[in-house]
């Protein structure tokens, strides 16, 4: 699966243990990017695959490739470096129509193969050095080809992603077995985006999918990208409709969830409501940059845009003005919250989730109920669209 020697040996050990136990996962009814069946989007992120050549990066026992061939008519090359994992795949599915199992380093394979029309990896990308994999994918995918992969974001110990491009030691756990060490690139969504853009991919969405059990801290990110056209390819032009700016007609703001061991950070507005740090988007800002700026201006806490994960948009109406609120989660920060001069929100306090104060600001309440739907918070209805899924859910 990877050029990392420790990872190659680790996945050989993992595959050998599964072979010894005679275990092969069943072919799923849908493509699950996470550890939890039915959580998040499925194969629709890859688009229509019927008759298309598709690359499975780090295919393991091959069950995902078989699903795409059977259910979606894809022609899948399932590439796996570990000989024991490859043996699991060929033993269980070696004669499967529409699937070709390849024992190879994926970068070496891409240098010899015809360009693929789509590529994906189910929790395999974190085990491969991006500088080894992404140049090969850039050269080995056709213009416009979708690339979708899932990777660890927050592990079972609650450790979040890193904004530094370096592997860290994680473990593969098997029931009643000694854990197997593995080096993983557990990166922030922003760092993944920067790497993909550097290698000629456009990132279309990033979904952060949480474990269904409330006491499980694990978060998996699903990244959807597309291979940009190569230089010299025909381009479609665009131009403004008019030189006059549009008439302002909506309010756009960001609310930041800052949650840690001490609880959830809320401040009291001078008008009495309790609310998350946040405020209006300034011209030219990304939503992540707004969250970072407002956090510093209101609380004094410092964060990087790489530490911010976006939940999605909430749309409601105040009088005749549409209001768009973007929910954001700040995964890491520095400093202690304190009241700031000339700010309308202060008295910053950490609250346990089961002891939230009465009188939440409506936008903060809306964000909290999409961040943690189990919270017993009343709020005005809003239309919520998670980033990256394309499926809005009407507010309650």
C-alpha positions as a Markdown table, in Angstrom:
| # | Residue | x | y | z |
|---|---|---|---|---|
| 1 | Unk | 0.0 | 0.0 | 0.0 |
| 2 | Unk | 2.8 | 2.4 | 0.8 |
| 3 | Unk | 6.5 | 3.1 | 0.3 |
| 4 | Unk | 7.0 | 3.3 | 4.1 |
| 5 | Unk | 8.9 | 0.2 | 5.2 |
| 6 | Unk | 7.3 | 0.0 | 8.6 |
| 7 | Unk | 3.8 | 0.3 | 7.0 |
| 8 | Unk | 4.5 | -2.4 | 4.4 |
| 9 | Unk | 5.6 | -4.8 | 7.2 |
| 10 | Unk | 2.6 | -3.8 | 9.4 |
| 11 | Unk | 0.1 | -4.6 | 6.7 |
| 12 | Unk | 1.8 | -7.9 | 5.9 |
| 13 | Unk | 1.4 | -8.8 | 9.6 |
| 14 | Unk | -2.2 | -7.6 | 9.6 |
| 15 | Unk | -3.1 | -9.6 | 6.5 |
| 16 | Unk | -1.3 | -12.7 | 7.9 |
| 17 | Unk | -3.3 | -12.6 | 11.1 |
| 18 | Unk | -6.6 | -12.3 | 9.2 |
| 19 | Unk | -5.6 | -15.2 | 6.9 |
| 20 | Unk | -4.8 | -17.3 | 10.0 |
| 21 | Unk | -8.2 | -16.5 | 11.4 |
| 22 | Unk | -9.9 | -17.2 | 8.0 |
| 23 | Unk | -11.6 | -13.9 | 8.1 |
| 24 | Unk | -12.8 | -12.1 | 4.9 |
| 25 | Unk | -15.3 | -9.2 | 5.2 |
| 26 | Unk | -18.5 | -9.6 | 3.3 |
| 27 | Unk | -19.1 | -7.6 | 0.2 |
| 28 | Unk | -21.1 | -4.6 | 1.4 |
| 29 | Unk | -24.4 | -3.3 | 0.2 |
| 30 | Unk | -23.0 | 0.2 | -0.1 |
| 31 | Unk | -19.6 | 1.8 | -0.1 |
| 32 | Unk | -18.8 | 3.0 | 3.5 |
| 33 | Unk | -15.9 | 5.4 | 3.8 |
| 34 | Unk | -15.9 | 5.1 | 7.6 |
| 35 | Unk | -15.7 | 2.3 | 10.2 |
| 36 | Unk | -19.4 | 2.5 | 10.8 |
| 37 | Unk | -21.9 | 1.1 | 8.2 |
| 38 | Unk | -24.4 | 3.5 | 6.9 |
| 39 | Unk | -22.7 | 6.7 | 8.2 |
| 40 | Unk | -22.2 | 9.5 | 5.7 |
| 41 | Unk | -22.3 | 9.4 | 1.9 |
| 42 | Unk | -21.6 | 6.4 | -0.3 |
| 43 | Unk | -20.4 | 5.7 | -3.8 |
| 44 | Unk | -22.4 | 8.6 | -5.2 |
| 45 | Unk | -19.4 | 10.8 | -4.5 |
| 46 | Unk | -17.6 | 9.1 | -7.4 |
| 47 | Unk | -20.4 | 9.8 | -9.8 |
| 48 | Unk | -21.6 | 7.4 | -12.5 |
| 49 | Unk | -19.0 | 4.6 | -12.8 |
| 50 | Unk | -20.7 | 2.3 | -15.2 |
| 51 | Unk | -18.1 | 1.1 | -17.7 |
| 52 | Unk | -15.4 | 3.3 | -16.3 |
| 53 | Unk | -11.9 | 2.3 | -15.4 |
| 54 | Unk | -11.5 | 2.9 | -11.6 |
| 55 | Unk | -8.5 | 2.6 | -9.4 |
| 56 | Unk | -8.8 | 1.3 | -5.8 |
| 57 | Unk | -5.8 | 2.6 | -3.8 |
| 58 | Unk | -4.8 | 0.1 | -1.1 |
| 59 | Unk | -7.6 | -2.3 | -1.8 |
| 60 | Unk | -7.1 | -4.7 | 1.2 |
| 61 | Unk | -9.3 | -7.8 | 1.0 |
| 62 | Unk | -11.0 | -6.4 | -2.1 |
| 63 | Unk | -14.6 | -6.2 | -0.9 |
| 64 | Unk | -15.1 | -2.5 | -1.8 |
| 65 | Unk | -13.8 | -3.1 | -5.4 |
| 66 | Unk | -16.2 | -6.0 | -5.7 |
| 67 | Unk | -19.1 | -3.9 | -4.6 |
| 68 | Unk | -18.4 | -1.2 | -7.2 |
| 69 | Unk | -18.2 | -3.8 | -9.9 |
| 70 | Unk | -21.4 | -5.5 | -9.0 |
| 71 | Unk | -23.6 | -2.6 | -8.0 |
| 72 | Unk | -22.2 | 0.2 | -10.2 |
| 73 | Unk | -20.8 | -1.6 | -13.2 |
| 74 | Unk | -17.3 | -0.2 | -12.7 |
| 75 | Unk | -14.1 | -1.8 | -14.1 |
| 76 | Unk | -11.9 | -1.8 | -11.0 |
| 77 | Unk | -8.2 | -2.3 | -10.7 |
| 78 | Unk | -7.7 | -3.1 | -7.0 |
| 79 | Unk | -4.0 | -2.3 | -6.2 |
| 80 | Unk | -2.5 | -3.6 | -2.9 |
| 81 | Unk | 1.2 | -3.7 | -1.9 |
| 82 | Unk | 0.8 | -6.2 | 1.0 |
| 83 | Unk | 1.1 | -9.8 | -0.3 |
| 84 | Unk | -1.0 | -11.1 | 2.5 |
| 85 | Unk | -3.8 | -8.6 | 1.9 |
| 86 | Unk | -3.6 | -9.3 | -1.8 |
| 87 | Unk | -3.9 | -13.1 | -1.1 |
| 88 | Unk | -7.0 | -12.4 | 1.0 |
| 89 | Unk | -8.5 | -10.6 | -2.0 |
| 90 | Unk | -7.7 | -13.2 | -4.6 |
| 91 | Unk | -8.7 | -16.1 | -2.4 |
| 92 | Unk | -12.1 | -14.6 | -1.8 |
| 93 | Unk | -12.8 | -12.8 | -5.1 |
| 94 | Unk | -10.1 | -13.8 | -7.6 |
| 95 | Unk | -12.6 | -14.7 | -10.4 |
| 96 | Unk | -14.9 | -11.7 | -9.8 |
| 97 | Unk | -16.0 | -10.1 | -13.2 |
| 98 | Unk | -15.1 | -6.5 | -13.6 |
| 99 | Unk | -12.3 | -6.6 | -10.9 |
| 100 | Unk | -8.6 | -7.1 | -11.5 |
| 101 | Unk | -6.5 | -7.6 | -8.4 |
| 102 | Unk | -3.0 | -6.1 | -8.7 |
| 103 | Unk | -0.1 | -6.8 | -6.3 |
| 104 | Unk | 2.0 | -3.7 | -6.6 |
| 105 | Unk | 3.1 | -0.3 | -5.2 |
| 106 | Unk | 0.3 | 2.0 | -6.4 |
| 107 | Unk | 2.7 | 4.7 | -7.6 |
| 108 | Unk | 4.7 | 2.2 | -9.6 |
| 109 | Unk | 1.5 | 0.8 | -11.1 |
| 110 | Unk | 0.2 | 4.2 | -12.1 |
| 111 | Unk | 3.4 | 4.9 | -14.1 |
| 112 | Unk | 2.7 | 1.8 | -16.3 |
| 113 | Unk | -1.1 | 2.0 | -16.5 |
| 114 | Unk | -3.4 | 3.9 | -18.9 |
| 115 | Unk | -5.0 | 6.9 | -17.2 |
| 116 | Unk | -8.0 | 6.0 | -14.9 |
| 117 | Unk | -11.4 | 7.7 | -15.1 |
| 118 | Unk | -11.8 | 7.6 | -11.3 |
| 119 | Unk | -9.9 | 6.7 | -8.2 |
| 120 | Unk | -10.7 | 6.2 | -4.5 |
| 121 | Unk | -9.3 | 4.9 | -1.3 |
| 122 | Unk | -11.1 | 3.7 | 1.8 |
| 123 | Unk | -9.1 | 4.8 | 4.8 |
| 124 | Unk | -5.8 | 3.9 | 3.0 |
| 125 | Unk | -4.5 | 7.4 | 2.1 |
| 126 | Unk | -3.3 | 8.1 | 5.6 |
| 127 | Unk | -0.9 | 5.2 | 5.4 |
| 128 | Unk | 0.8 | 6.5 | 2.2 |
| 129 | Unk | 3.3 | 9.4 | 2.0 |
| 130 | Unk | 1.4 | 12.1 | 0.1 |
| 131 | Unk | 4.6 | 13.0 | -1.8 |
| 132 | Unk | 4.8 | 9.4 | -3.0 |
| 133 | Unk | 1.1 | 9.0 | -3.9 |
| 134 | Unk | -0.2 | 12.4 | -5.1 |
| 135 | Unk | 2.3 | 13.0 | -8.0 |
| 136 | Unk | 1.4 | 9.5 | -9.3 |
| 137 | Unk | -2.3 | 10.2 | -9.1 |
| 138 | Unk | -1.8 | 13.5 | -10.8 |
| 139 | Unk | -0.1 | 11.8 | -13.8 |
| 140 | Unk | -2.3 | 8.7 | -13.7 |
| 141 | Unk | -5.8 | 10.1 | -13.8 |
| 142 | Unk | -7.6 | 11.5 | -16.8 |
| 143 | Unk | -8.6 | 15.2 | -16.9 |
| 144 | Unk | -11.7 | 15.7 | -14.8 |
| 145 | Unk | -11.5 | 12.3 | -13.1 |
| 146 | Unk | -13.0 | 12.2 | -9.6 |
| 147 | Unk | -10.7 | 11.3 | -6.6 |
| 148 | Unk | -12.4 | 10.4 | -3.4 |
| 149 | Unk | -10.7 | 9.1 | -0.2 |
| 150 | Unk | -11.3 | 8.8 | 3.5 |
| 151 | Unk | -8.6 | 9.3 | 6.1 |
| 152 | Unk | -8.4 | 9.5 | 9.9 |
| 153 | Unk | -9.1 | 12.9 | 11.4 |
| 154 | Unk | -9.4 | 12.2 | 15.1 |
| 155 | Unk | -8.2 | 9.0 | 16.7 |
| 156 | Unk | -9.7 | 6.8 | 19.5 |
| 157 | Unk | -7.5 | 8.8 | 22.0 |
| 158 | Unk | -9.1 | 12.0 | 20.9 |
| 159 | Unk | -6.0 | 13.3 | 19.1 |
| 160 | Unk | -6.9 | 15.6 | 16.3 |
| 161 | Unk | -5.2 | 16.1 | 12.9 |
| 162 | Unk | -1.9 | 17.8 | 12.4 |
| 163 | Unk | -1.1 | 20.9 | 10.3 |
| 164 | Unk | 2.4 | 19.6 | 9.7 |
| 165 | Unk | 3.2 | 17.2 | 6.8 |
| 166 | Unk | 4.8 | 14.4 | 8.9 |
| 167 | Unk | 3.6 | 10.9 | 9.9 |
| 168 | Unk | 2.9 | 10.0 | 13.4 |
| 169 | Unk | 2.7 | 6.6 | 15.1 |
| 170 | Unk | -0.7 | 5.0 | 15.4 |
| 171 | Unk | -1.8 | 1.4 | 15.9 |
| 172 | Unk | -4.0 | -1.1 | 14.2 |
| 173 | Unk | -6.1 | -2.9 | 16.8 |
| 174 | Unk | -7.5 | -6.4 | 16.5 |
| 175 | Unk | -9.6 | -8.1 | 19.1 |
| 176 | Unk | -7.5 | -10.2 | 21.5 |
| 177 | Unk | -4.4 | -9.4 | 19.5 |
| 178 | Unk | -1.3 | -7.3 | 20.1 |
| 179 | Unk | -1.7 | -3.9 | 18.4 |
| 180 | Unk | 0.3 | -3.4 | 15.2 |
| 181 | Unk | 2.2 | -0.1 | 14.9 |
| 182 | Unk | 1.8 | 2.0 | 11.7 |
| 183 | Unk | 2.9 | 5.4 | 10.6 |
| 184 | Unk | 0.0 | 7.6 | 9.5 |
| 185 | Unk | -0.4 | 11.0 | 7.9 |
| 186 | Unk | -3.3 | 12.4 | 10.1 |
| 187 | Unk | -3.7 | 15.8 | 8.4 |
| 188 | Unk | -6.1 | 18.7 | 8.7 |
| 189 | Unk | -8.6 | 19.1 | 5.9 |
| 190 | Unk | -6.9 | 22.3 | 5.0 |
| 191 | Unk | -3.5 | 20.6 | 4.6 |
| 192 | Unk | -5.0 | 17.9 | 2.5 |
| 193 | Unk | -6.6 | 20.6 | 0.3 |
| 194 | Unk | -3.3 | 22.4 | 0.0 |
| 195 | Unk | -1.5 | 19.2 | -1.0 |
| 196 | Unk | -4.2 | 18.3 | -3.6 |
| 197 | Unk | -4.2 | 21.8 | -5.1 |
| 198 | Unk | -0.4 | 21.6 | -5.4 |
| 199 | Unk | -0.8 | 18.5 | -7.4 |
| 200 | Unk | -3.4 | 19.8 | -9.8 |
| 201 | Unk | -6.6 | 18.7 | -8.0 |
| 202 | Unk | -9.6 | 20.9 | -7.2 |
| 203 | Unk | -11.2 | 20.0 | -3.8 |
| 204 | Unk | -15.0 | 19.9 | -4.1 |
| 205 | Unk | -15.9 | 18.9 | -0.5 |
| 206 | Unk | -14.6 | 17.6 | 2.8 |
| 207 | Unk | -17.0 | 15.7 | 5.0 |
| 208 | Unk | -16.2 | 15.1 | 8.7 |
| 209 | Unk | -18.0 | 12.0 | 9.9 |
| 210 | Unk | -18.3 | 11.3 | 13.5 |
| 211 | Unk | -18.8 | 7.9 | 15.3 |
| 212 | Unk | -22.5 | 7.2 | 16.0 |
| 213 | Unk | -21.7 | 6.4 | 19.6 |
| 214 | Unk | -21.5 | 9.7 | 21.6 |
| 215 | Unk | -18.6 | 8.5 | 23.8 |
| 216 | Unk | -16.4 | 7.6 | 20.8 |
| 217 | Unk | -14.2 | 10.5 | 19.7 |
| 218 | Unk | -13.1 | 9.0 | 16.4 |
| 219 | Unk | -13.7 | 11.3 | 13.3 |
| 220 | Unk | -13.1 | 10.3 | 9.7 |
| 221 | Unk | -12.8 | 12.8 | 6.9 |
| 222 | Unk | -13.9 | 12.1 | 3.4 |
| 223 | Unk | -12.3 | 14.3 | 0.7 |
| 224 | Unk | -13.8 | 14.7 | -2.8 |
| 225 | Unk | -11.6 | 16.2 | -5.4 |
| 226 | Unk | -11.2 | 16.2 | -9.2 |
| 227 | Unk | -8.2 | 16.2 | -11.5 |
| 228 | Unk | -7.9 | 19.6 | -13.2 |
| 229 | Unk | -7.4 | 19.8 | -16.9 |
| 230 | Unk | -3.8 | 19.6 | -18.1 |
| 231 | Unk | -2.2 | 22.8 | -19.4 |
| 232 | Unk | -3.2 | 23.5 | -23.0 |
| 233 | Unk | -6.6 | 21.8 | -22.6 |
| 234 | Unk | -9.6 | 23.9 | -23.9 |
| 235 | Unk | -11.0 | 26.2 | -21.3 |
| 236 | Unk | -14.6 | 27.6 | -20.9 |
| 237 | Unk | -14.6 | 31.3 | -20.4 |
| 238 | Unk | -16.5 | 33.3 | -17.8 |
| 239 | Unk | -17.3 | 37.0 | -17.4 |
| 240 | Unk | -19.3 | 39.3 | -15.1 |
| 241 | Unk | -22.9 | 40.1 | -16.0 |
| 242 | Unk | -22.4 | 43.8 | -15.2 |
| 243 | Unk | -19.7 | 46.0 | -13.6 |
| 244 | Unk | -22.2 | 47.1 | -10.9 |
| 245 | Unk | -21.9 | 45.2 | -7.6 |
| 246 | Unk | -25.0 | 43.3 | -6.5 |
| 247 | Unk | -27.5 | 44.9 | -4.1 |
| 248 | Unk | -26.8 | 43.5 | -0.5 |
| 249 | Unk | -29.7 | 41.4 | 0.6 |
| 250 | Unk | -28.4 | 38.8 | 3.1 |
| 251 | Unk | -26.4 | 38.6 | 6.3 |
| 252 | Unk | -23.6 | 36.0 | 6.4 |
| 253 | Unk | -21.8 | 35.0 | 9.6 |
| 254 | Unk | -19.7 | 32.2 | 11.2 |
| 255 | Unk | -20.1 | 30.7 | 14.7 |
| 256 | Unk | -17.2 | 28.7 | 16.2 |
| 257 | Unk | -17.6 | 25.7 | 18.4 |
| 258 | Unk | -14.7 | 25.6 | 20.8 |
| 259 | Unk | -15.0 | 22.4 | 22.9 |
| 260 | Unk | -12.4 | 20.8 | 25.1 |
| 261 | Unk | -11.8 | 19.1 | 28.4 |
| 262 | Unk | -13.3 | 22.0 | 30.3 |
| 263 | Unk | -16.4 | 22.1 | 28.2 |
| 264 | Unk | -18.0 | 24.4 | 25.6 |
| 265 | Unk | -16.9 | 28.0 | 25.4 |
| 266 | Unk | -19.8 | 30.5 | 25.5 |
| 267 | Unk | -19.9 | 34.3 | 26.1 |
| 268 | Unk | -22.7 | 36.6 | 27.2 |
| 269 | Unk | -23.8 | 39.3 | 24.8 |
| 270 | Unk | -24.5 | 42.7 | 26.3 |
| 271 | Unk | -28.1 | 42.1 | 25.4 |
| 272 | Unk | -28.2 | 39.0 | 27.6 |
| 273 | Unk | -27.9 | 36.0 | 25.2 |
| 274 | Unk | -25.2 | 33.3 | 25.5 |
| 275 | Unk | -23.4 | 32.6 | 22.3 |
| 276 | Unk | -20.5 | 31.0 | 20.5 |
| 277 | Unk | -17.5 | 33.1 | 19.4 |
| 278 | Unk | -18.2 | 34.4 | 15.9 |
| 279 | Unk | -19.4 | 37.2 | 13.7 |
| 280 | Unk | -19.9 | 38.5 | 10.2 |
| 281 | Unk | -17.8 | 37.5 | 7.2 |
| 282 | Unk | -15.6 | 40.3 | 5.9 |
| 283 | Unk | -15.0 | 40.8 | 2.1 |
| 284 | Unk | -12.4 | 38.4 | 0.7 |
| 285 | Unk | -12.4 | 36.1 | 3.8 |
| 286 | Unk | -12.9 | 32.4 | 3.8 |
| 287 | Unk | -15.2 | 31.0 | 6.5 |
| 288 | Unk | -12.2 | 29.5 | 8.2 |
| 289 | Unk | -10.5 | 32.8 | 8.3 |
| 290 | Unk | -13.6 | 34.5 | 9.7 |
| 291 | Unk | -13.7 | 31.9 | 12.5 |
| 292 | Unk | -10.1 | 32.5 | 13.4 |
| 293 | Unk | -10.3 | 36.3 | 13.3 |
| 294 | Unk | -13.5 | 36.5 | 15.3 |
| 295 | Unk | -12.1 | 34.0 | 17.9 |
| 296 | Unk | -9.1 | 36.2 | 18.4 |
| 297 | Unk | -11.0 | 39.5 | 18.5 |
| 298 | Unk | -13.7 | 38.3 | 20.9 |
| 299 | Unk | -11.8 | 35.9 | 23.2 |
| 300 | Unk | -8.1 | 36.4 | 22.7 |
| 301 | Unk | -7.7 | 32.8 | 21.7 |
| 302 | Unk | -5.3 | 32.1 | 18.8 |
| 303 | Unk | -5.9 | 29.4 | 16.1 |
| 304 | Unk | -4.9 | 28.7 | 12.6 |
| 305 | Unk | -7.3 | 28.2 | 9.7 |
| 306 | Unk | -5.9 | 24.7 | 9.4 |
| 307 | Unk | -7.4 | 24.0 | 12.8 |
| 308 | Unk | -11.0 | 24.9 | 11.7 |
| 309 | Unk | -13.4 | 22.3 | 10.3 |
| 310 | Unk | -16.7 | 23.6 | 8.7 |
| 311 | Unk | -20.0 | 21.9 | 9.5 |
| 312 | Unk | -22.2 | 23.5 | 6.8 |
| 313 | Unk | -24.7 | 26.3 | 6.3 |
| 314 | Unk | -27.8 | 27.2 | 8.1 |
| 315 | Unk | -30.3 | 29.4 | 6.3 |
| 316 | Unk | -33.2 | 31.2 | 8.0 |
| 317 | Unk | -34.8 | 34.7 | 7.8 |
| 318 | Unk | -34.9 | 37.7 | 10.1 |
| 319 | Unk | -37.7 | 39.9 | 8.9 |
| 320 | Unk | -37.1 | 40.3 | 5.2 |
| 321 | Unk | -33.4 | 39.6 | 5.3 |
| 322 | Unk | -32.1 | 36.0 | 4.6 |
| 323 | Unk | -29.5 | 35.0 | 7.2 |
| 324 | Unk | -26.8 | 32.5 | 6.4 |
| 325 | Unk | -24.9 | 31.1 | 9.3 |
| 326 | Unk | -21.9 | 28.8 | 8.9 |
| 327 | Unk | -21.1 | 26.4 | 11.7 |
| 328 | Unk | -17.4 | 25.8 | 12.4 |
| 329 | Unk | -15.4 | 23.6 | 14.8 |
| 330 | Unk | -12.1 | 24.9 | 16.1 |
| 331 | Unk | -10.0 | 21.7 | 16.8 |
| 332 | Unk | -7.0 | 23.4 | 18.4 |
| 333 | Unk | -6.2 | 26.8 | 19.9 |
| 334 | Unk | -3.7 | 28.6 | 22.1 |
| 335 | Unk | -4.2 | 30.8 | 25.1 |
| 336 | Unk | -7.0 | 31.5 | 27.7 |
| 337 | Unk | -10.3 | 33.2 | 26.9 |
| 338 | Unk | -10.7 | 36.7 | 28.2 |
| 339 | Unk | -12.9 | 39.7 | 27.6 |
| 340 | Unk | -11.6 | 42.0 | 24.9 |
| 341 | Unk | -11.9 | 45.8 | 24.8 |
| 342 | Unk | -14.8 | 47.2 | 22.7 |
| 343 | Unk | -16.4 | 43.8 | 22.1 |
| 344 | Unk | -20.1 | 43.2 | 22.7 |
| 345 | Unk | -19.6 | 39.6 | 24.0 |
| 346 | Unk | -17.7 | 38.8 | 27.2 |
| 347 | Unk | -17.9 | 36.8 | 30.4 |
| 348 | Unk | -16.4 | 33.8 | 28.5 |
| 349 | Unk | -17.2 | 30.6 | 30.4 |
| 350 | Unk | -16.7 | 26.9 | 29.9 |
| 351 | Unk | -19.9 | 24.9 | 30.1 |
| 352 | Unk | -20.5 | 21.2 | 30.4 |
| 353 | Unk | -22.8 | 20.0 | 27.6 |
| 354 | Unk | -25.3 | 18.8 | 30.2 |
| 355 | Unk | -25.3 | 22.2 | 31.9 |
| 356 | Unk | -25.7 | 24.7 | 29.1 |
| 357 | Unk | -27.2 | 28.0 | 30.1 |
| 358 | Unk | -30.7 | 29.2 | 29.3 |
| 359 | Unk | -31.1 | 31.9 | 26.6 |
| 360 | Unk | -28.8 | 30.8 | 23.9 |
| 361 | Unk | -28.5 | 33.1 | 20.9 |
| 362 | Unk | -30.6 | 31.5 | 18.1 |
| 363 | Unk | -27.7 | 31.1 | 15.6 |
| 364 | Unk | -25.5 | 29.5 | 18.2 |
| 365 | Unk | -28.4 | 27.1 | 19.2 |
| 366 | Unk | -28.8 | 26.2 | 15.5 |
| 367 | Unk | -25.1 | 25.4 | 15.2 |
| 368 | Unk | -25.0 | 23.4 | 18.3 |
| 369 | Unk | -27.9 | 21.2 | 17.2 |
| 370 | Unk | -26.2 | 20.3 | 13.9 |
| 371 | Unk | -22.8 | 19.7 | 15.7 |
| 372 | Unk | -24.4 | 17.5 | 18.4 |
| 373 | Unk | -28.0 | 16.6 | 17.4 |
| 374 | Unk | -28.6 | 14.9 | 20.8 |
| 375 | Unk | -28.3 | 18.2 | 22.7 |
| 376 | Unk | -31.7 | 19.2 | 24.2 |
| 377 | Unk | -31.6 | 22.7 | 22.7 |
| 378 | Unk | -34.7 | 24.5 | 21.4 |
| 379 | Unk | -34.0 | 26.6 | 18.3 |
| 380 | Unk | -35.8 | 28.3 | 15.5 |
| 381 | Unk | -36.1 | 26.3 | 12.2 |
| 382 | Unk | -33.3 | 26.7 | 9.6 |
| 383 | Unk | -32.4 | 24.8 | 6.5 |
| 384 | Unk | -29.1 | 23.0 | 7.1 |
| 385 | Unk | -26.8 | 21.9 | 4.2 |
| 386 | Unk | -23.7 | 19.9 | 5.4 |
| 387 | Unk | -20.6 | 20.9 | 3.4 |
| 388 | Unk | -19.8 | 18.3 | 0.8 |
| 389 | Unk | -22.9 | 16.0 | 0.9 |
| 390 | Unk | -25.1 | 18.1 | -1.3 |
| 391 | Unk | -28.2 | 17.1 | 0.8 |
| 392 | Unk | -29.9 | 19.7 | 2.9 |
| 393 | Unk | -32.0 | 18.8 | 5.9 |
| 394 | Unk | -34.8 | 21.1 | 6.9 |
| 395 | Unk | -34.6 | 22.4 | 10.5 |
| 396 | Unk | -36.8 | 21.2 | 13.2 |
